[in-house]
Amino acid sequence: MVRGGGKDKPVFTPAMDTGDHVIVINADQIKLTGNKLEQKVYQSHSGFPGGLKEVPAKRLKAQQRADRIVREAIVGMLPKNKLQARRARKLRVYLDAEGLKRHSGQKPQPLAL
């Protein structure tokens, strides 16, 4: 997890993306509180008339797409500016710890919360 998007680095500039890459594992173990599992709906649009697609969180979790739930939550917390898409590309979300093997060459370091 990145603290402040790289604000602790000596080369920090607000108009530049100097943050680190983030790897989230075990996304399939998320728990939604209250009635969010039944009521929360994720929307996407194809750009064509009538192209709105709505998928409830319960169906995403049942289809083993909990990584999308976590990704949407994290990207929604990023600042809404020109750097949002670039920062979102540095986020990797995996359902289980098997996805961490892909990044073993980069020697990721766990962050204790």
PEBEL-V466556 format. One record per helix or strand of 3 or more residues. SS is the DSSP state (H for helix, E for strand). FROM is the first residue (numbers start at 0). TO is the last residue. Records with the same first field share a line. If there is no record, write none. Layout:
BEGIN
SS = FROM-TO / FROM-TO
END
This chain:
BEGIN
E = 21-23 / 40-44 / 51-55 / 90-92
H = 26-28 / 35-38 / 56-61 / 65-76 / 83-88 / 96-105
END
